[in-house]
Amino acid sequence: MKAQDHEDLAPIKRSLGVPAKLQSCHTGLVDGYVIEGHVPADVIERLLAERPRVVGLAVPGMPAGSPGMEAPGHPAERYQVLTFDQQGRTTVFASR
C-alpha cells in the first residue's frame, strides 16, 4: 500500500470520476476501484469478491461510527455505502 498526501484532492477526485455529491475526505484506489470516504473494509472485500461494473464505492460525509469516526459515548449514525458509475449514477451497496 502506498499513501500520498495532497493539499488539493479535488482534481484527483474529478479525474477518477468521483461525483461531487459523493466526495469526502479520503480517496483511494483498490484493485481498479475508487474508494471514497470512510468505507468499511468488509464492504470493500465484498466489492472485490463480486466485481460489479462500477467505478467505485463512496460514503459521503463523515458519519459517526463509520471506520475512523468512532467516538466513545456517541452513538453510530446509520449510513449507506453507495456504488457510482461513469455517468455518476448511484445505488446502495450496503447499509450500516
URFENQUI-V835507 format. One record per pair of residues at least 4 apart in sequence whose C-alpha atoms are under 6 Angstrom apart, sorted by the first residue. I is the first residue (numbers start at 1). J is the second residue. Records with the same first field share a line. If there is no record, write none. Layout:
BEGIN
I=J  J
END
This chain:
BEGIN
13=18
14=18
19=88
22=60
23=60
24=37  60  61
25=37
26=36  37
27=35  36
28=34  35
29=33  34  35
33=55  56
34=56
35=56  57  58
36=58
37=58  59
38=59  66  67
39=59
40=67
47=51
54=84  85
55=84  85
56=83  84
57=82  83
58=81  82
59=81
64=69  70  76  77
65=69  70  76
78=96
79=95  96
80=94  95
81=93  94
82=91  92  93
83=90  91  93
84=88  89  90
85=89
END
